[in-house]
């Protein structure tokens, strides 16, 4: 018994690395040799192509196409064959979806699983070819990179060529057909490009002879790199200017802040300083004049006092809306009353029109309601009017608004 085990070990160790029965230490049953899982008819062609490449690389493709048969005259090699068959079977099961896995897990031979999957999902009919060809003609760049768009289109071209297999031939007709197929692919590639590549596309279409698809892709890829580099430099300049302007605005806001509203003087009731910095106590700086006590808008208390004094007058509703004190309004009214008729003719006051809508000021056109008499001071001694009869001399203020 011990001698038989030693002979078995000796035979397996003497297997050549190119023998299909040879198993590398990395050839475990948990290995996933392809990254795509078979889902059904929609991806069988891609999955089968990837699985063929992986099994050929492992030198195990003979276990699924029937070329590597089980030895019948050597029990040791037959056991090794069973072991290799189980490893290949697990590789197939590891690369299918869960639904397909449950239907094939009870199979014993890898060749049976491969044949069953081929007969079930390798169904290339007219609808599949139609859908794929429609996708090829409808695909467009849509803002993605040229490389991504070209890779998608190349993948569908290869899938279509695998579905519609033509017999190999070296005659002139086969060469003409290949040239025609290359021309169709070039047009499909140019049709899906974005409109920004219209000048380059026109250049290709006017060239004689037409370039290949790879040459067209190389030129458009360089054009894309040039556009990205140009737009990148412009974007950096714009962002730099934006940051500079923002920083300047922030600096100006810091330098030109208004008075601090949290500080209030208890002496003059003004906002922006405290009593220890009040100019009325410590003195005004050189060149700065002291504000009069009756100036309008000095502080809140003065504003309230002015408003109260104005409201106590006989025409509080009219004077409260004007930026003058009652004393200033009274002085203006007295000056107007003291003006003689001759002085009024020489003043800069505009004439009072009975129809104000027909009065034209030297600075702009005037059109008001007919219900009120208005005095328009344009700052000029001469005015342009429609009729000299409609100009009268201003004698008094009729309305103050």
VMD Tcl script that draws the C-alpha trace (Angstrom):
set ca {
  {0.00 0.00 0.00}
  {2.80 2.36 0.86}
  {4.50 1.49 -2.40}
  {1.34 2.33 -4.35}
  {1.07 5.76 -2.70}
  {4.70 6.47 -3.48}
  {4.17 5.56 -7.13}
  {1.14 7.88 -7.29}
  {3.12 10.78 -5.87}
  {5.95 10.05 -8.26}
  {3.67 10.05 -11.30}
  {1.90 13.35 -10.37}
  {5.17 15.11 -9.58}
  {6.54 14.11 -12.94}
  {3.68 15.78 -14.82}
  {4.91 18.46 -17.18}
  {3.78 22.04 -16.54}
  {2.22 22.08 -19.99}
  {0.10 19.01 -19.27}
  {-3.65 19.78 -18.77}
  {-3.60 17.54 -15.68}
  {-0.99 19.70 -13.98}
  {-2.38 21.88 -11.21}
  {-0.50 24.94 -10.02}
  {-0.58 25.64 -6.26}
  {-2.65 28.77 -7.02}
  {-5.32 26.75 -8.87}
  {-7.77 26.48 -5.97}
  {-11.49 25.85 -6.12}
  {-12.26 29.25 -4.53}
  {-10.57 31.14 -7.37}
  {-12.62 33.48 -9.57}
  {-10.89 33.60 -12.92}
  {-13.20 36.20 -14.57}
  {-14.64 39.42 -13.17}
  {-17.98 39.18 -14.96}
  {-20.84 36.91 -13.92}
  {-23.15 35.28 -16.43}
  {-26.69 36.63 -16.15}
  {-28.31 35.26 -19.26}
  {-28.61 35.96 -22.96}
  {-27.73 39.63 -22.58}
  {-24.11 39.00 -21.60}
  {-23.39 35.43 -22.63}
  {-21.15 36.39 -25.53}
  {-18.97 38.58 -23.30}
  {-18.88 36.01 -20.51}
  {-18.02 33.10 -22.80}
  {-15.19 35.04 -24.45}
  {-13.71 35.98 -21.08}
  {-14.02 32.42 -19.77}
  {-12.32 30.95 -22.85}
  {-9.35 33.27 -22.41}
  {-9.03 32.44 -18.70}
  {-9.26 28.66 -19.21}
  {-6.77 28.74 -22.07}
  {-4.37 30.69 -19.87}
  {-4.76 27.97 -17.21}
  {-4.38 25.26 -19.87}
  {-7.76 23.83 -18.88}
  {-9.91 24.64 -21.90}
  {-9.74 20.98 -22.99}
  {-11.96 20.01 -20.03}
  {-14.95 21.93 -21.46}
  {-14.55 21.31 -25.20}
  {-13.98 17.55 -24.78}
  {-10.40 17.41 -26.05}
  {-8.96 16.39 -22.67}
  {-10.49 12.98 -22.00}
  {-10.29 10.96 -18.84}
  {-7.52 8.26 -18.88}
  {-8.93 4.72 -18.69}
  {-5.73 2.65 -18.29}
  {-4.17 4.63 -15.43}
  {-6.02 5.02 -12.19}
  {-3.61 7.66 -10.86}
  {-4.00 9.92 -13.88}
  {-7.75 9.26 -13.88}
  {-7.96 10.51 -10.30}
  {-5.91 13.55 -11.24}
  {-8.30 14.16 -14.12}
  {-11.28 14.04 -11.75}
  {-9.52 16.54 -9.52}
  {-8.86 18.94 -12.42}
  {-12.45 18.54 -13.66}
  {-13.79 19.52 -10.22}
  {-11.56 22.61 -10.13}
  {-12.72 23.74 -13.59}
  {-16.34 23.08 -12.61}
  {-16.03 25.31 -9.53}
  {-14.49 28.05 -11.69}
  {-17.54 27.94 -13.92}
  {-19.96 28.01 -10.99}
  {-18.10 30.91 -9.39}
  {-18.63 33.01 -12.52}
  {-22.43 32.67 -12.89}
  {-25.27 34.43 -11.09}
  {-27.00 32.92 -8.08}
  {-30.04 31.81 -10.11}
  {-27.88 29.96 -12.63}
  {-25.67 28.53 -9.88}
  {-28.61 26.70 -8.29}
  {-29.42 25.02 -11.58}
  {-25.87 23.78 -12.29}
  {-24.50 22.95 -8.84}
  {-25.54 19.28 -9.13}
  {-23.63 18.72 -12.37}
  {-20.58 16.43 -12.37}
  {-18.73 17.37 -15.53}
  {-17.47 20.81 -16.50}
  {-18.08 20.04 -20.19}
  {-21.77 19.35 -19.51}
  {-22.21 22.68 -17.70}
  {-20.47 24.55 -20.52}
  {-22.60 22.88 -23.19}
  {-25.83 23.45 -21.29}
  {-25.10 27.15 -20.80}
  {-24.19 27.53 -24.46}
  {-27.37 25.84 -25.70}
  {-29.53 27.87 -23.30}
  {-28.16 31.39 -23.58}
  {-26.20 31.53 -26.83}
  {-29.27 32.71 -28.73}
  {-28.35 35.37 -31.26}
  {-31.49 36.25 -33.20}
  {-32.55 39.29 -35.18}
  {-33.83 41.20 -32.14}
  {-30.48 41.00 -30.35}
  {-28.60 42.16 -33.43}
  {-31.13 44.95 -33.97}
  {-30.85 46.22 -30.39}
  {-27.07 46.23 -30.47}
  {-26.87 47.95 -33.85}
  {-29.39 50.56 -32.68}
  {-27.26 51.30 -29.62}
  {-24.20 51.72 -31.83}
  {-25.94 54.29 -34.05}
  {-27.62 56.14 -31.17}
  {-24.66 56.44 -28.82}
  {-23.25 59.94 -28.35}
  {-20.56 61.58 -26.28}
  {-22.95 63.68 -24.13}
  {-20.20 65.59 -22.38}
  {-18.08 62.62 -21.35}
  {-14.44 62.31 -22.29}
  {-13.43 61.22 -25.77}
  {-11.64 58.17 -24.38}
  {-14.73 56.98 -22.50}
  {-16.94 57.49 -25.54}
  {-14.48 55.68 -27.82}
  {-14.16 52.71 -25.43}
  {-17.93 52.25 -25.26}
  {-18.22 52.35 -29.03}
  {-15.31 49.95 -29.53}
  {-16.84 47.44 -27.11}
  {-20.14 47.41 -29.00}
  {-18.33 47.08 -32.32}
  {-16.52 43.99 -31.10}
  {-19.73 42.49 -29.74}
  {-21.45 43.07 -33.05}
  {-18.58 41.52 -35.00}
  {-18.69 38.47 -32.72}
  {-22.43 38.05 -33.29}
  {-22.29 38.45 -37.06}
  {-19.34 36.23 -37.93}
  {-18.31 36.19 -41.56}
  {-16.18 33.50 -43.13}
  {-12.53 34.43 -43.45}
  {-11.39 35.09 -46.98}
  {-8.39 36.67 -48.65}
  {-10.05 37.73 -51.91}
  {-10.51 41.31 -53.10}
  {-14.20 41.28 -52.19}
  {-13.33 40.57 -48.55}
  {-10.85 43.46 -48.57}
  {-13.45 45.81 -50.04}
  {-15.95 44.74 -47.40}
  {-13.44 45.43 -44.61}
  {-12.80 48.90 -46.04}
  {-16.53 49.55 -46.14}
  {-16.92 48.35 -42.53}
  {-14.10 50.69 -41.45}
  {-15.79 53.63 -43.19}
  {-19.10 52.90 -41.43}
  {-17.36 52.79 -38.04}
  {-15.63 56.11 -38.75}
  {-18.96 57.77 -39.56}
  {-20.55 56.34 -36.43}
  {-17.68 57.66 -34.34}
  {-17.88 61.15 -35.86}
  {-21.69 61.33 -35.57}
  {-21.63 60.81 -31.81}
  {-19.08 63.52 -31.03}
  {-20.16 66.74 -29.32}
  {-20.71 69.89 -31.37}
  {-17.50 71.48 -30.05}
  {-15.58 69.15 -32.37}
  {-17.47 70.29 -35.48}
  {-14.39 71.95 -37.07}
  {-12.30 68.79 -36.62}
  {-15.14 66.63 -37.92}
  {-15.42 68.79 -41.03}
  {-11.69 68.46 -41.57}
  {-11.94 64.64 -41.48}
  {-14.87 64.54 -43.91}
  {-13.10 66.73 -46.46}
  {-9.89 64.72 -46.33}
  {-9.05 62.26 -49.09}
  {-8.63 59.41 -48.30}
  {-10.52 59.09 -45.05}
  {-8.44 58.38 -41.95}
  {-8.91 55.24 -39.90}
  {-10.95 55.23 -36.71}
  {-7.82 55.02 -34.56}
  {-6.20 57.96 -36.37}
  {-9.37 60.03 -35.97}
  {-9.54 59.19 -32.27}
  {-5.90 60.19 -31.77}
  {-6.41 63.61 -33.40}
  {-9.64 64.34 -31.52}
  {-8.03 63.24 -28.27}
  {-5.25 65.78 -28.80}
  {-7.85 68.44 -29.56}
  {-9.63 67.58 -26.30}
  {-6.38 67.89 -24.33}
  {-5.74 71.29 -25.88}
  {-9.24 72.50 -24.99}
  {-8.96 71.27 -21.41}
  {-5.58 72.95 -20.91}
  {-6.91 76.25 -22.31}
  {-10.09 76.19 -20.23}
  {-8.12 75.18 -17.14}
  {-5.82 78.19 -17.37}
  {-8.77 80.54 -17.89}
  {-10.57 79.05 -14.92}
  {-7.52 79.59 -12.73}
  {-7.28 83.24 -13.78}
  {-10.96 83.85 -13.12}
  {-10.80 82.20 -9.72}
  {-7.73 84.25 -8.81}
  {-9.47 87.50 -9.74}
  {-12.55 86.47 -7.81}
  {-10.48 85.76 -4.69}
  {-8.64 89.07 -5.05}
  {-11.86 91.05 -5.41}
  {-13.37 89.25 -2.46}
  {-10.34 89.93 -0.30}
  {-10.38 93.61 -1.31}
  {-14.05 93.87 -0.43}
  {-13.44 92.26 2.94}
  {-10.54 94.65 3.59}
  {-12.61 97.68 2.64}
  {-15.41 96.49 4.87}
  {-13.00 96.19 7.76}
  {-11.42 99.59 7.10}
  {-14.69 101.52 6.60}
  {-16.87 100.33 9.40}
  {-19.59 102.53 10.80}
  {-19.86 103.72 14.40}
  {-20.06 101.10 17.07}
  {-23.73 100.88 17.93}
  {-22.97 99.30 21.30}
  {-21.31 102.50 22.60}
  {-23.43 105.48 23.73}
  {-22.37 108.68 25.43}
  {-24.32 109.59 28.56}
  {-23.50 113.31 28.12}
  {-24.57 114.05 24.54}
  {-26.58 110.86 23.96}
  {-24.70 110.17 20.71}
  {-23.84 106.66 19.53}
  {-20.30 105.57 18.72}
  {-18.31 106.77 21.73}
  {-18.40 106.87 25.53}
  {-18.48 109.83 27.89}
  {-14.68 109.71 28.48}
  {-14.15 110.38 24.76}
  {-16.89 112.96 24.24}
  {-15.57 116.05 22.39}
  {-17.95 118.33 24.29}
  {-16.09 117.44 27.49}
  {-12.48 116.90 26.40}
  {-12.61 119.46 23.59}
  {-12.90 119.27 19.79}
  {-9.79 118.43 17.72}
  {-8.14 121.24 15.71}
  {-10.02 122.02 12.51}
  {-13.23 120.41 13.68}
  {-16.12 122.77 14.31}
  {-18.54 122.35 17.11}
  {-22.00 121.30 16.03}
  {-24.82 123.71 16.65}
  {-27.40 122.65 19.14}
  {-30.17 123.10 16.59}
  {-28.61 121.02 13.81}
  {-30.99 118.43 12.48}
  {-30.11 114.78 12.89}
  {-27.40 115.24 15.52}
  {-28.61 112.47 17.74}
  {-31.75 110.68 18.67}
  {-32.74 113.10 21.41}
  {-32.26 116.13 19.18}
  {-34.21 114.41 16.43}
  {-37.07 113.73 18.78}
  {-36.97 117.33 20.03}
  {-37.02 118.69 16.50}
  {-39.91 116.46 15.56}
  {-41.88 117.50 18.62}
  {-41.27 121.19 17.99}
  {-42.26 120.83 14.36}
  {-45.40 118.91 15.20}
  {-46.46 121.69 17.56}
  {-46.56 124.21 14.69}
  {-49.65 125.00 12.65}
  {-48.51 122.99 9.59}
  {-46.92 119.95 11.20}
  {-48.15 117.52 8.53}
  {-46.44 119.45 5.73}
  {-43.20 120.40 7.49}
  {-42.50 117.06 9.17}
  {-41.74 115.47 5.81}
  {-39.15 118.13 4.86}
  {-35.45 118.06 5.86}
  {-35.65 121.59 7.35}
  {-36.19 122.93 10.82}
  {-39.22 125.12 11.51}
  {-36.94 128.18 11.79}
  {-35.47 127.50 8.35}
  {-38.92 127.09 6.80}
  {-40.16 130.31 8.39}
  {-37.10 132.17 7.11}
  {-37.67 130.87 3.57}
  {-41.32 131.93 3.65}
  {-40.38 135.40 4.87}
  {-37.82 135.79 2.10}
  {-40.40 134.85 -0.50}
  {-42.91 137.31 0.95}
  {-40.40 140.15 0.99}
  {-39.46 139.67 -2.68}
  {-40.72 142.44 -4.88}
  {-42.20 141.80 -8.28}
  {-39.12 143.11 -10.04}
  {-36.82 140.94 -8.00}
  {-38.92 137.92 -8.78}
  {-38.51 138.50 -12.51}
  {-34.73 138.35 -12.14}
  {-34.62 135.28 -9.96}
  {-33.91 131.75 -11.08}
  {-37.38 130.55 -10.23}
  {-39.31 129.01 -13.10}
  {-42.66 130.40 -14.20}
  {-45.91 129.07 -12.83}
  {-48.01 127.58 -15.62}
  {-51.75 127.25 -15.55}
  {-51.34 124.10 -17.59}
  {-48.26 122.52 -16.10}
  {-48.32 119.61 -18.56}
  {-47.32 122.05 -21.30}
  {-44.36 123.42 -19.38}
  {-40.90 122.28 -20.44}
  {-38.01 122.71 -18.06}
  {-34.51 123.40 -19.28}
  {-33.33 120.22 -17.63}
  {-36.18 117.78 -18.27}
  {-39.78 117.56 -19.35}
  {-42.40 118.24 -16.67}
  {-45.83 116.64 -16.68}
  {-47.97 116.89 -13.54}
  {-51.60 116.84 -12.56}
  {-53.81 119.83 -13.34}
  {-55.11 120.04 -9.76}
  {-52.05 121.71 -8.25}
  {-49.83 124.66 -9.00}
  {-46.15 123.78 -8.89}
  {-43.02 125.85 -8.77}
  {-40.18 124.36 -10.80}
  {-36.67 125.64 -10.16}
  {-34.43 124.53 -13.00}
  {-31.56 126.77 -11.94}
  {-31.74 128.81 -15.15}
  {-32.96 132.33 -15.99}
  {-34.43 131.32 -19.33}
  {-36.90 128.57 -20.04}
  {-38.41 126.91 -23.08}
  {-42.20 126.89 -23.18}
  {-44.86 126.15 -25.73}
  {-46.54 129.55 -25.44}
  {-45.29 132.67 -23.66}
  {-48.81 133.45 -22.48}
  {-48.92 130.52 -20.17}
  {-45.93 131.74 -18.11}
  {-46.77 133.81 -15.05}
  {-44.61 135.28 -12.36}
  {-44.34 133.36 -9.12}
  {-45.88 135.38 -6.37}
  {-46.13 132.94 -3.52}
  {-45.93 129.29 -2.52}
  {-49.33 127.72 -3.02}
  {-48.44 124.17 -2.12}
  {-45.43 122.74 -0.39}
  {-44.89 118.97 -0.78}
}
mol new
graphics top color blue
foreach p $ca { graphics top sphere $p radius 0.5 }
foreach p [lrange $ca 0 end-1] q [lrange $ca 1 end] { graphics top cylinder $p $q radius 0.2 }
display resetview
